[in-house]
Amino acid sequence: MVKDMSVRHSIRLQNFDYSSNNLYLLPFGHIVNKFITSIPDHYPGIYVDVFQIMPNHIHVIIGLESHGRTQGSAPTLGTIIQRFKTMTTHNYLEGMKIHGWKSFNKKIWQRDYYEHIVRDDHDLNRIREYIENNVTNWHKDKFNH
C-alpha cells in the first residue's frame, strides 16, 4: 500500500529552530537504541557500559563478564556486532516498506567496525568521556555536512 503523501502531517514542532544545537533521535535511531540496549538480553554475561548514537555512526562500550566461561564458550564481539547489524538492517528495510523511509545504497553499515580493548580504568574513563562528549564535538566531524 502506497501512502498518499499529500495528506501527511508534519511531526516537527512549530516555531522550533531545527538548526539549533540539540539532540535528535530519528526513527532509525530508535531501532538502533532498542538493539543496543537489548544486547544483554540476548547474550548473558555481556553488558553495554555506555553508548552514543550519532548521525552517521555509533559508539558502544561492550563489556564481558566471563563468570568462569572458557575461551570459545562466550559469544565473540564479531557475533554480537553481526547480529546487531543484521537486525537493525532488517528493521530498516521493514521501515522502508511500511513507512516509506528513504532507501540506502547497498549497505547501512560499513563492512567492519573499529574496536579497542580497554586496558585499565584510566583508558575506560577516557573513552567514556569521549563517547559522552561526541555529540558536542559533532560540528568538528569531517563527515558532518
N, CA, C and O atoms as a GROMACS GRO file, in nm:
protein
  580
    1MET      N    1   0.084  -0.118   0.000
    1MET     CA    2   0.000   0.000   0.000
    1MET      C    3   0.089   0.124   0.000
    1MET      O    4   0.175   0.139   0.087
    2VAL      N    5   0.068   0.212  -0.095
    2VAL     CA    6   0.145   0.337  -0.105
    2VAL      C    7   0.067   0.446  -0.032
    2VAL      O    8  -0.053   0.464  -0.054
    3LYS      N    9   0.137   0.517   0.052
    3LYS     CA   10   0.072   0.625   0.127
    3LYS      C   11   0.049   0.745   0.036
    3LYS      O   12   0.130   0.775  -0.051
    4ASP      N   13  -0.063   0.813   0.059
    4ASP     CA   14  -0.091   0.938  -0.011
    4ASP      C   15  -0.011   1.047   0.059
    4ASP      O   16  -0.047   1.090   0.169
    5MET      N   17   0.097   1.092  -0.004
    5MET     CA   18   0.187   1.188   0.059
    5MET      C   19   0.122   1.326   0.075
    5MET      O   20   0.173   1.408   0.153
    6SER      N   21   0.013   1.353   0.005
    6SER     CA   22  -0.049   1.485   0.016
    6SER      C   23  -0.121   1.504   0.150
    6SER      O   24  -0.150   1.618   0.187
    7VAL      N   25  -0.149   1.396   0.222
    7VAL     CA   26  -0.219   1.409   0.349
    7VAL      C   27  -0.126   1.385   0.468
    7VAL      O   28  -0.173   1.367   0.581
    8ARG      N   29   0.002   1.385   0.445
    8ARG     CA   30   0.097   1.366   0.555
    8ARG      C   31   0.096   1.489   0.646
    8ARG      O   32   0.082   1.602   0.600
    9HIS      N   33   0.110   1.464   0.773
    9HIS     CA   34   0.118   1.573   0.870
    9HIS      C   35   0.260   1.580   0.924
    9HIS      O   36   0.322   1.477   0.951
   10SER      N   37   0.310   1.699   0.939
   10SER     CA   38   0.445   1.716   0.989
   10SER      C   39   0.450   1.683   1.137
   10SER      O   40   0.362   1.721   1.214
   11ILE      N   41   0.555   1.610   1.176
   11ILE     CA   42   0.574   1.580   1.318
   11ILE      C   43   0.666   1.684   1.383
   11ILE      O   44   0.695   1.676   1.502
   12ARG      N   45   0.710   1.781   1.304
   12ARG     CA   46   0.800   1.882   1.356
   12ARG      C   47   0.727   1.979   1.448
   12ARG      O   48   0.609   2.008   1.429
   13LEU      N   49   0.799   2.029   1.547
   13LEU     CA   50   0.743   2.128   1.638
   13LEU      C   51   0.733   2.263   1.568
   13LEU      O   52   0.830   2.308   1.505
   14GLN      N   53   0.619   2.326   1.578
   14GLN     CA   54   0.604   2.458   1.518
   14GLN      C   55   0.694   2.557   1.592
   14GLN      O   56   0.709   2.550   1.714
   15ASN      N   57   0.752   2.648   1.518
   15ASN     CA   58   0.837   2.754   1.572
   15ASN      C   59   0.962   2.703   1.642
   15ASN      O   60   1.018   2.772   1.728
   16PHE      N   61   1.008   2.583   1.606
   16PHE     CA   62   1.132   2.530   1.664
   16PHE      C   63   1.241   2.539   1.560
   16PHE      O   64   1.221   2.502   1.444
   17ASP      N   65   1.359   2.587   1.602
   17ASP     CA   66   1.472   2.600   1.512
   17ASP      C   67   1.549   2.468   1.507
   17ASP      O   68   1.628   2.438   1.596
   18TYR      N   69   1.524   2.388   1.403
   18TYR     CA   70   1.587   2.257   1.390
   18TYR      C   71   1.734   2.266   1.350
   18TYR      O   72   1.802   2.164   1.340
   19SER      N   73   1.784   2.387   1.328
   19SER     CA   74   1.928   2.401   1.304
   19SER      C   75   2.002   2.434   1.433
   19SER      O   76   2.125   2.448   1.433
   20SER      N   77   1.928   2.447   1.543
   20SER     CA   78   1.990   2.482   1.671
   20SER      C   79   2.063   2.361   1.729
   20SER      O   80   2.037   2.246   1.692
   21ASN      N   81   2.154   2.390   1.821
   21ASN     CA   82   2.224   2.282   1.892
   21ASN      C   83   2.122   2.203   1.972
   21ASN      O   84   2.056   2.258   2.061
   22ASN      N   85   2.110   2.075   1.940
   22ASN     CA   86   2.013   1.992   2.007
   22ASN      C   87   2.042   1.847   1.979
   22ASN      O   88   2.130   1.816   1.900
   23LEU      N   89   1.970   1.759   2.043
   23LEU     CA   90   1.981   1.616   2.018
   23LEU      C   91   1.855   1.571   1.943
   23LEU      O   92   1.744   1.611   1.978
   24TYR      N   93   1.873   1.488   1.843
   24TYR     CA   94   1.762   1.440   1.764
   24TYR      C   95   1.775   1.288   1.752
   24TYR      O   96   1.881   1.236   1.718
   25LEU      N   97   1.666   1.216   1.780
   25LEU     CA   98   1.666   1.071   1.761
   25LEU      C   99   1.556   1.038   1.661
   25LEU      O  100   1.438   1.045   1.692
   26LEU      N  101   1.598   1.002   1.541
   26LEU     CA  102   1.506   0.971   1.432
   26LEU      C  103   1.456   0.827   1.447
   26LEU      O  104   1.509   0.752   1.528
   27PRO      N  105   1.354   0.788   1.368
   27PRO     CA  106   1.300   0.652   1.382
   27PRO      C  107   1.407   0.544   1.376
   27PRO      O  108   1.402   0.449   1.455
   28PHE      N  109   1.504   0.554   1.286
   28PHE     CA  110   1.608   0.453   1.282
   28PHE      C  111   1.694   0.459   1.407
   28PHE      O  112   1.746   0.357   1.452
   29GLY      N  113   1.710   0.578   1.463
   29GLY     CA  114   1.782   0.591   1.589
   29GLY      C  115   1.714   0.514   1.701
   29GLY      O  116   1.781   0.457   1.788
   30HIS      N  117   1.580   0.511   1.698
   30HIS     CA  118   1.506   0.433   1.798
   30HIS      C  119   1.535   0.284   1.781
   30HIS      O  120   1.548   0.211   1.880
   31ILE      N  121   1.544   0.239   1.657
   31ILE     CA  122   1.575   0.098   1.630
   31ILE      C  123   1.715   0.066   1.681
   31ILE      O  124   1.736  -0.034   1.749
   32VAL      N  125   1.810   0.151   1.648
   32VAL     CA  126   1.948   0.130   1.692
   32VAL      C  127   1.953   0.127   1.845
   32VAL      O  128   2.018   0.040   1.903
   33ASN      N  129   1.886   0.221   1.909
   33ASN     CA  130   1.881   0.226   2.055
   33ASN      C  131   1.823   0.097   2.111
   33ASN      O  132   1.878   0.040   2.206
   34LYS      N  133   1.713   0.050   2.054
   34LYS     CA  134   1.648  -0.072   2.101
   34LYS      C  135   1.743  -0.191   2.094
   34LYS      O  136   1.750  -0.270   2.188
   35PHE      N  137   1.815  -0.205   1.984
   35PHE     CA  138   1.902  -0.321   1.970
   35PHE      C  139   2.029  -0.310   2.054
   35PHE      O  140   2.080  -0.411   2.102
   36ILE      N  141   2.079  -0.190   2.072
   36ILE     CA  142   2.196  -0.176   2.161
   36ILE      C  143   2.157  -0.211   2.304
   36ILE      O  144   2.226  -0.287   2.371
   37THR      N  145   2.045  -0.156   2.350
   37THR     CA  146   2.005  -0.181   2.489
   37THR      C  147   1.959  -0.324   2.512
   37THR      O  148   1.956  -0.370   2.626
   38SER      N  149   1.924  -0.397   2.405
   38SER     CA  150   1.880  -0.536   2.422
   38SER      C  151   1.995  -0.637   2.410
   38SER      O  152   1.973  -0.757   2.425
   39ILE      N  153   2.116  -0.591   2.384
   39ILE     CA  154   2.230  -0.684   2.372
   39ILE      C  155   2.240  -0.777   2.492
   39ILE      O  156   2.255  -0.898   2.474
   40PRO      N  157   2.232  -0.726   2.616
   40PRO     CA  158   2.242  -0.816   2.732
   40PRO      C  159   2.130  -0.921   2.739
   40PRO      O  160   2.148  -1.028   2.797
   41ASP      N  161   2.014  -0.890   2.681
   41ASP     CA  162   1.903  -0.986   2.681
   41ASP      C  163   1.934  -1.108   2.595
   41ASP      O  164   1.882  -1.217   2.620
   42HIS      N  165   2.016  -1.090   2.495
   42HIS     CA  166   2.048  -1.198   2.401
   42HIS      C  167   2.179  -1.268   2.433
   42HIS      O  168   2.205  -1.380   2.387
   43TYR      N  169   2.262  -1.203   2.512
   43TYR     CA  170   2.395  -1.257   2.544
   43TYR      C  171   2.422  -1.245   2.693
   43TYR      O  172   2.472  -1.143   2.739
   44PRO      N  173   2.389  -1.348   2.769
   44PRO     CA  174   2.417  -1.344   2.914
   44PRO      C  175   2.565  -1.319   2.941
   44PRO      O  176   2.652  -1.375   2.874
   45GLY      N  177   2.592  -1.235   3.039
   45GLY     CA  178   2.730  -1.203   3.073
   45GLY      C  179   2.787  -1.090   2.990
   45GLY      O  180   2.901  -1.048   3.013
   46ILE      N  181   2.709  -1.038   2.895
   46ILE     CA  182   2.751  -0.924   2.814
   46ILE      C  183   2.672  -0.804   2.861
   46ILE      O  184   2.551  -0.814   2.885
   47TYR      N  185   2.736  -0.690   2.875
   47TYR     CA  186   2.664  -0.569   2.913
   47TYR      C  187   2.710  -0.452   2.829
   47TYR      O  188   2.820  -0.452   2.774
   48VAL      N  189   2.625  -0.353   2.819
   48VAL     CA  190   2.657  -0.228   2.749
   48VAL      C  191   2.688  -0.125   2.856
   48VAL      O  192   2.603  -0.090   2.938
   49ASP      N  193   2.811  -0.077   2.855
   49ASP     CA  194   2.857   0.018   2.956
   49ASP      C  195   2.804   0.158   2.924
   49ASP      O  196   2.738   0.220   3.008
   50VAL      N  197   2.832   0.206   2.807
   50VAL     CA  198   2.789   0.339   2.763
   50VAL      C  199   2.782   0.336   2.610
   50VAL      O  200   2.857   0.264   2.545
   51PHE      N  201   2.691   0.416   2.554
   51PHE     CA  202   2.684   0.425   2.409
   51PHE      C  203   2.633   0.562   2.366
   51PHE      O  204   2.572   0.634   2.445
   52GLN      N  205   2.659   0.595   2.241
   52GLN     CA  206   2.615   0.722   2.184
   52GLN      C  207   2.578   0.697   2.038
   52GLN      O  208   2.658   0.644   1.962
   53ILE      N  209   2.458   0.736   2.000
   53ILE     CA  210   2.414   0.724   1.862
   53ILE      C  211   2.437   0.859   1.795
   53ILE      O  212   2.383   0.961   1.838
   54MET      N  213   2.517   0.857   1.690
   54MET     CA  214   2.550   0.977   1.614
   54MET      C  215   2.478   0.971   1.479
   54MET      O  216   2.427   0.865   1.441
   55PRO      N  217   2.473   1.082   1.406
   55PRO     CA  218   2.404   1.079   1.276
   55PRO      C  219   2.462   0.979   1.174
   55PRO      O  220   2.388   0.928   1.090
   56ASN      N  221   2.591   0.952   1.181
   56ASN     CA  222   2.648   0.861   1.081
   56ASN      C  223   2.731   0.748   1.141
   56ASN      O  224   2.800   0.677   1.069
   57HIS      N  225   2.724   0.730   1.273
   57HIS     CA  226   2.796   0.621   1.338
   57HIS      C  227   2.748   0.607   1.482
   57HIS      O  228   2.672   0.690   1.532
   58ILE      N  229   2.794   0.503   1.546
   58ILE     CA  230   2.762   0.482   1.688
   58ILE      C  231   2.890   0.449   1.762
   58ILE      O  232   2.987   0.400   1.704
   59HIS      N  233   2.889   0.476   1.892
   59HIS     CA  234   2.998   0.437   1.982
   59HIS      C  235   2.934   0.351   2.090
   59HIS      O  236   2.831   0.387   2.145
   60VAL      N  237   2.995   0.238   2.120
   60VAL     CA  238   2.943   0.149   2.223
   60VAL      C  239   3.060   0.085   2.297
   60VAL      O  240   3.154   0.035   2.235
   61ILE      N  241   3.054   0.087   2.429
   61ILE     CA  242   3.147   0.007   2.508
   61ILE      C  243   3.069  -0.116   2.552
   61ILE      O  244   2.970  -0.106   2.625
   62ILE      N  245   3.116  -0.232   2.506
   62ILE     CA  246   3.053  -0.359   2.540
   62ILE      C  247   3.145  -0.432   2.636
   62ILE      O  248   3.265  -0.446   2.610
   63GLY      N  249   3.090  -0.478   2.747
   63GLY     CA  250   3.168  -0.549   2.847
   63GLY      C  251   3.131  -0.696   2.853
   63GLY      O  252   3.018  -0.735   2.826
   64LEU      N  253   3.228  -0.776   2.888
   64LEU     CA  254   3.208  -0.920   2.903
   64LEU      C  255   3.242  -0.960   3.045
   64LEU      O  256   3.351  -0.930   3.095
   65GLU      N  257   3.149  -1.025   3.109
   65GLU     CA  258   3.173  -1.083   3.241
   65GLU      C  259   3.179  -1.233   3.219
   65GLU      O  260   3.076  -1.296   3.193
   66SER      N  261   3.296  -1.292   3.230
   66SER     CA  262   3.316  -1.431   3.190
   66SER      C  263   3.246  -1.532   3.280
   66SER      O  264   3.202  -1.636   3.230
   67HIS      N  265   3.233  -1.506   3.408
   67HIS     CA  266   3.168  -1.597   3.502
   67HIS      C  267   3.216  -1.741   3.483
   67HIS      O  268   3.136  -1.834   3.482
   68GLY      N  269   3.346  -1.757   3.468
   68GLY     CA  270   3.403  -1.891   3.459
   68GLY      C  271   3.395  -1.958   3.324
   68GLY      O  272   3.430  -2.075   3.311
   69ARG      N  273   3.349  -1.884   3.222
   69ARG     CA  274   3.344  -1.945   3.089
   69ARG      C  275   3.484  -1.969   3.036
   69ARG      O  276   3.578  -1.895   3.066
   70THR      N  277   3.496  -2.071   2.957
   70THR     CA  278   3.624  -2.098   2.893
   70THR      C  279   3.631  -2.024   2.761
   70THR      O  280   3.528  -1.984   2.705
   71GLN      N  281   3.751  -2.005   2.711
   71GLN     CA  282   3.769  -1.938   2.583
   71GLN      C  283   3.692  -2.015   2.477
   71GLN      O  284   3.703  -2.138   2.468
   72GLY      N  285   3.614  -1.945   2.398
   72GLY     CA  286   3.535  -2.009   2.293
   72GLY      C  287   3.392  -2.037   2.332
   72GLY      O  288   3.308  -2.061   2.245
   73SER      N  289   3.360  -2.034   2.463
   73SER     CA  290   3.222  -2.061   2.503
   73SER      C  291   3.137  -1.934   2.509
   73SER      O  292   3.014  -1.943   2.513
   74ALA      N  293   3.199  -1.820   2.511
   74ALA     CA  294   3.127  -1.693   2.514
   74ALA      C  295   3.112  -1.641   2.371
   74ALA      O  296   3.193  -1.672   2.285
   75PRO      N  297   3.007  -1.561   2.346
   75PRO     CA  298   2.994  -1.503   2.212
   75PRO      C  299   3.109  -1.408   2.185
   75PRO      O  300   3.162  -1.345   2.276
   76THR      N  301   3.148  -1.398   2.061
   76THR     CA  302   3.255  -1.306   2.025
   76THR      C  303   3.198  -1.168   1.998
   76THR      O  304   3.078  -1.154   1.974
   77LEU      N  305   3.282  -1.069   2.003
   77LEU     CA  306   3.240  -0.934   1.969
   77LEU      C  307   3.185  -0.933   1.826
   77LEU      O  308   3.085  -0.867   1.798
   78GLY      N  309   3.252  -1.006   1.737
   78GLY     CA  310   3.206  -1.014   1.598
   78GLY      C  311   3.065  -1.068   1.586
   78GLY      O  312   2.986  -1.020   1.504
   79THR      N  313   3.032  -1.170   1.666
   79THR     CA  314   2.898  -1.228   1.664
   79THR      C  315   2.794  -1.126   1.710
   79THR      O  316   2.687  -1.114   1.652
   80ILE      N  317   2.828  -1.053   1.815
   80ILE     CA  318   2.736  -0.952   1.868
   80ILE      C  319   2.713  -0.841   1.766
   80ILE      O  320   2.599  -0.801   1.742
   81ILE      N  321   2.820  -0.791   1.706
   81ILE     CA  322   2.808  -0.684   1.607
   81ILE      C  323   2.734  -0.732   1.482
   81ILE      O  324   2.651  -0.660   1.427
   82GLN      N  325   2.763  -0.854   1.439
   82GLN     CA  326   2.694  -0.909   1.321
   82GLN      C  327   2.543  -0.916   1.345
   82GLN      O  328   2.465  -0.876   1.259
   83ARG      N  329   2.502  -0.965   1.461
   83ARG     CA  330   2.359  -0.973   1.490
   83ARG      C  331   2.298  -0.832   1.495
   83ARG      O  332   2.190  -0.810   1.441
   84PHE      N  333   2.367  -0.740   1.558
   84PHE     CA  334   2.319  -0.602   1.567
   84PHE      C  335   2.298  -0.544   1.427
   84PHE      O  336   2.193  -0.486   1.399
   85LYS      N  337   2.397  -0.559   1.340
   85LYS     CA  338   2.386  -0.505   1.203
   85LYS      C  339   2.274  -0.573   1.125
   85LYS      O  340   2.199  -0.507   1.053
   86THR      N  341   2.263  -0.704   1.138
   86THR     CA  342   2.159  -0.779   1.067
   86THR      C  343   2.021  -0.736   1.112
   86THR      O  344   1.934  -0.708   1.029
   87MET      N  345   2.000  -0.730   1.242
   87MET     CA  346   1.867  -0.696   1.294
   87MET      C  347   1.827  -0.552   1.265
   87MET      O  348   1.712  -0.525   1.230
   88THR      N  349   1.921  -0.458   1.279
   88THR     CA  350   1.887  -0.318   1.250
   88THR      C  351   1.862  -0.298   1.101
   88THR      O  352   1.773  -0.222   1.064
   89THR      N  353   1.940  -0.364   1.017
   89THR     CA  354   1.917  -0.354   0.872
   89THR      C  355   1.781  -0.411   0.836
   89THR      O  356   1.707  -0.350   0.758
   90HIS      N  357   1.747  -0.526   0.891
   90HIS     CA  358   1.616  -0.587   0.866
   90HIS      C  359   1.503  -0.491   0.908
   90HIS      O  360   1.406  -0.472   0.834
   91ASN      N  361   1.517  -0.432   1.024
   91ASN     CA  362   1.414  -0.339   1.072
   91ASN      C  363   1.406  -0.214   0.985
   91ASN      O  364   1.298  -0.160   0.964
   92TYR      N  365   1.520  -0.168   0.935
   92TYR     CA  366   1.518  -0.052   0.846
   92TYR      C  367   1.446  -0.086   0.716
   92TYR      O  368   1.367  -0.007   0.665
   93LEU      N  369   1.473  -0.204   0.661
   93LEU     CA  370   1.406  -0.248   0.538
   93LEU      C  371   1.254  -0.254   0.560
   93LEU      O  372   1.177  -0.217   0.471
   94GLU      N  373   1.212  -0.301   0.677
   94GLU     CA  374   1.069  -0.301   0.710
   94GLU      C  375   1.015  -0.158   0.715
   94GLU      O  376   0.904  -0.132   0.668
   95GLY      N  377   1.093  -0.066   0.772
   95GLY     CA  378   1.053   0.075   0.776
   95GLY      C  379   1.039   0.136   0.638
   95GLY      O  380   0.954   0.222   0.615
   96MET      N  381   1.123   0.091   0.545
   96MET     CA  382   1.112   0.139   0.407
   96MET      C  383   0.979   0.094   0.346
   96MET      O  384   0.913   0.171   0.277
   97LYS      N  385   0.941  -0.032   0.372
   97LYS     CA  386   0.816  -0.085   0.318
   97LYS      C  387   0.694  -0.023   0.384
   97LYS      O  388   0.599   0.018   0.317
   98ILE      N  389   0.697  -0.016   0.515
   98ILE     CA  390   0.580   0.025   0.591
   98ILE      C  391   0.565   0.177   0.598
   98ILE      O  392   0.455   0.230   0.584
   99HIS      N  393   0.678   0.248   0.621
   99HIS     CA  394   0.671   0.392   0.647
   99HIS      C  395   0.729   0.478   0.534
   99HIS      O  396   0.728   0.600   0.542
  100GLY      N  397   0.780   0.413   0.430
  100GLY     CA  398   0.836   0.488   0.319
  100GLY      C  399   0.969   0.554   0.350
  100GLY      O  400   1.002   0.658   0.293
  101TRP      N  401   1.048   0.495   0.442
  101TRP     CA  402   1.179   0.552   0.474
  101TRP      C  403   1.266   0.552   0.349
  101TRP      O  404   1.250   0.469   0.260
  102LYS      N  405   1.356   0.645   0.345
  102LYS     CA  406   1.448   0.661   0.232
  102LYS      C  407   1.530   0.534   0.211
  102LYS      O  408   1.577   0.472   0.306
  103SER      N  409   1.547   0.495   0.084
  103SER     CA  410   1.629   0.378   0.055
  103SER      C  411   1.777   0.413   0.074
  103SER      O  412   1.814   0.530   0.078
  104PHE      N  413   1.858   0.311   0.086
  104PHE     CA  414   2.002   0.332   0.107
  104PHE      C  415   2.078   0.263  -0.004
  104PHE      O  416   2.026   0.174  -0.071
  105ASN      N  417   2.202   0.303  -0.023
  105ASN     CA  418   2.285   0.250  -0.129
  105ASN      C  419   2.365   0.129  -0.079
  105ASN      O  420   2.466   0.146  -0.010
  106LYS      N  421   2.322   0.011  -0.111
  106LYS     CA  422   2.389  -0.117  -0.083
  106LYS      C  423   2.388  -0.158   0.063
  106LYS      O  424   2.333  -0.264   0.095
  107LYS      N  425   2.445  -0.080   0.153
  107LYS     CA  426   2.455  -0.119   0.294
  107LYS      C  427   2.429   0.000   0.385
  107LYS      O  428   2.461   0.115   0.353
  108ILE      N  429   2.370  -0.031   0.498
  108ILE     CA  430   2.354   0.073   0.601
  108ILE      C  431   2.483   0.085   0.680
  108ILE      O  432   2.528   0.196   0.709
  109TRP      N  433   2.542  -0.027   0.713
  109TRP     CA  434   2.661  -0.031   0.797
  109TRP      C  435   2.785  -0.060   0.714
  109TRP      O  436   2.779  -0.130   0.614
  110GLN      N  437   2.896  -0.004   0.758
  110GLN     CA  438   3.023  -0.036   0.691
  110GLN      C  439   3.057  -0.183   0.715
  110GLN      O  440   3.001  -0.245   0.805
  111ARG      N  441   3.147  -0.237   0.636
  111ARG     CA  442   3.179  -0.379   0.640
  111ARG      C  443   3.235  -0.422   0.775
  111ARG      O  444   3.194  -0.524   0.829
  112ASP      N  445   3.325  -0.348   0.829
  112ASP     CA  446   3.391  -0.384   0.954
  112ASP      C  447   3.347  -0.289   1.065
  112ASP      O  448   3.249  -0.215   1.050
  113TYR      N  449   3.417  -0.291   1.172
  113TYR     CA  450   3.395  -0.198   1.282
  113TYR      C  451   3.530  -0.173   1.348
  113TYR      O  452   3.623  -0.252   1.336
  114TYR      N  453   3.537  -0.061   1.418
  114TYR     CA  454   3.659  -0.028   1.490
  114TYR      C  455   3.646  -0.082   1.631
  114TYR      O  456   3.542  -0.064   1.695
  115GLU      N  457   3.748  -0.146   1.679
  115GLU     CA  458   3.745  -0.195   1.816
  115GLU      C  459   3.870  -0.150   1.890
  115GLU      O  460   3.976  -0.127   1.831
  116HIS      N  461   3.855  -0.138   2.019
  116HIS     CA  462   3.966  -0.102   2.107
  116HIS      C  463   3.947  -0.181   2.235
  116HIS      O  464   3.840  -0.176   2.295
  117ILE      N  465   4.048  -0.252   2.277
  117ILE     CA  466   4.042  -0.324   2.403
  117ILE      C  467   4.077  -0.227   2.515
  117ILE      O  468   4.185  -0.168   2.516
  118VAL      N  469   3.986  -0.211   2.608
  118VAL     CA  470   4.007  -0.119   2.720
  118VAL      C  471   4.108  -0.183   2.814
  118VAL      O  472   4.088  -0.295   2.862
  119ARG      N  473   4.216  -0.111   2.841
  119ARG     CA  474   4.329  -0.168   2.916
  119ARG      C  475   4.323  -0.147   3.066
  119ARG      O  476   4.371  -0.231   3.143
  120ASP      N  477   4.265  -0.034   3.108
  120ASP     CA  478   4.262  -0.006   3.252
  120ASP      C  479   4.155   0.100   3.279
  120ASP      O  480   4.090   0.148   3.186
  121ASP      N  481   4.138   0.136   3.405
  121ASP     CA  482   4.034   0.233   3.443
  121ASP      C  483   4.056   0.368   3.378
  121ASP      O  484   3.961   0.434   3.338
  122HIS      N  485   4.182   0.411   3.368
  122HIS     CA  486   4.212   0.539   3.304
  122HIS      C  487   4.166   0.537   3.157
  122HIS      O  488   4.104   0.632   3.110
  123ASP      N  489   4.198   0.430   3.088
  123ASP     CA  490   4.157   0.413   2.949
  123ASP      C  491   4.004   0.412   2.938
  123ASP      O  492   3.947   0.478   2.851
  124LEU      N  493   3.937   0.338   3.026
  124LEU     CA  494   3.791   0.331   3.026
  124LEU      C  495   3.729   0.468   3.048
  124LEU      O  496   3.636   0.505   2.976
  125ASN      N  497   3.778   0.543   3.145
  125ASN     CA  498   3.722   0.675   3.174
  125ASN      C  499   3.746   0.772   3.058
  125ASN      O  500   3.659   0.853   3.026
  126ARG      N  501   3.863   0.764   2.995
  126ARG     CA  502   3.893   0.849   2.880
  126ARG      C  503   3.797   0.820   2.765
  126ARG      O  504   3.747   0.912   2.700
  127ILE      N  505   3.772   0.692   2.739
  127ILE     CA  506   3.683   0.653   2.629
  127ILE      C  507   3.539   0.690   2.661
  127ILE      O  508   3.467   0.738   2.574
  128ARG      N  509   3.496   0.668   2.784
  128ARG     CA  510   3.360   0.708   2.825
  128ARG      C  511   3.339   0.857   2.802
  128ARG      O  512   3.237   0.900   2.748
  129GLU      N  513   3.437   0.935   2.843
  129GLU     CA  514   3.428   1.081   2.827
  129GLU      C  515   3.420   1.118   2.679
  129GLU      O  516   3.340   1.204   2.640
  130TYR      N  517   3.502   1.054   2.598
  130TYR     CA  518   3.499   1.080   2.453
  130TYR      C  519   3.360   1.050   2.397
  130TYR      O  520   3.304   1.130   2.322
  131ILE      N  521   3.305   0.935   2.432
  131ILE     CA  522   3.174   0.895   2.382
  131ILE      C  523   3.066   0.992   2.428
  131ILE      O  524   2.983   1.035   2.348
  132GLU      N  525   3.067   1.026   2.555
  132GLU     CA  526   2.965   1.115   2.609
  132GLU      C  527   2.974   1.256   2.551
  132GLU      O  528   2.873   1.326   2.540
  133ASN      N  529   3.096   1.299   2.513
  133ASN     CA  530   3.114   1.433   2.456
  133ASN      C  531   3.108   1.436   2.304
  133ASN      O  532   3.120   1.542   2.244
  134ASN      N  533   3.091   1.321   2.243
  134ASN     CA  534   3.094   1.314   2.097
  134ASN      C  535   2.987   1.401   2.032
  134ASN      O  536   3.010   1.460   1.927
  135VAL      N  537   2.870   1.409   2.093
  135VAL     CA  538   2.763   1.491   2.038
  135VAL      C  539   2.803   1.638   2.031
  135VAL      O  540   2.778   1.704   1.931
  136THR      N  541   2.865   1.688   2.136
  136THR     CA  542   2.902   1.829   2.137
  136THR      C  543   3.016   1.859   2.041
  136THR      O  544   3.037   1.974   2.003
  137ASN      N  545   3.091   1.755   2.000
  137ASN     CA  546   3.200   1.774   1.905
  137ASN      C  547   3.159   1.742   1.761
  137ASN      O  548   3.243   1.743   1.672
  138TRP      N  549   3.031   1.713   1.739
  138TRP     CA  550   2.983   1.673   1.608
  138TRP      C  551   3.015   1.777   1.500
  138TRP      O  552   3.044   1.741   1.386
  139HIS      N  553   3.010   1.904   1.535
  139HIS     CA  554   3.037   2.009   1.437
  139HIS      C  555   3.179   2.000   1.381
  139HIS      O  556   3.207   2.055   1.274
  140LYS      N  557   3.269   1.932   1.452
  140LYS     CA  558   3.408   1.917   1.405
  140LYS      C  559   3.427   1.795   1.315
  140LYS      O  560   3.532   1.780   1.254
  141ASP      N  561   3.327   1.708   1.307
  141ASP     CA  562   3.339   1.583   1.230
  141ASP      C  563   3.345   1.614   1.081
  141ASP      O  564   3.263   1.689   1.028
  142LYS      N  565   3.444   1.556   1.013
  142LYS     CA  566   3.462   1.584   0.870
  142LYS      C  567   3.348   1.529   0.785
  142LYS      O  568   3.331   1.571   0.671
  143PHE      N  569   3.268   1.435   0.838
  143PHE     CA  570   3.156   1.380   0.762
  143PHE      C  571   3.024   1.448   0.795
  143PHE      O  572   2.920   1.408   0.742
  144ASN      N  573   3.025   1.548   0.879
  144ASN     CA  574   2.907   1.626   0.912
  144ASN      C  575   2.890   1.732   0.805
  144ASN      O  576   2.960   1.833   0.805
  145HIS      N  577   2.799   1.709   0.716
  145HIS     CA  578   2.779   1.803   0.602
  145HIS      C  579   2.683   1.910   0.640
  145HIS      O  580   2.654   1.997   0.559
   0.00000   0.00000   0.00000
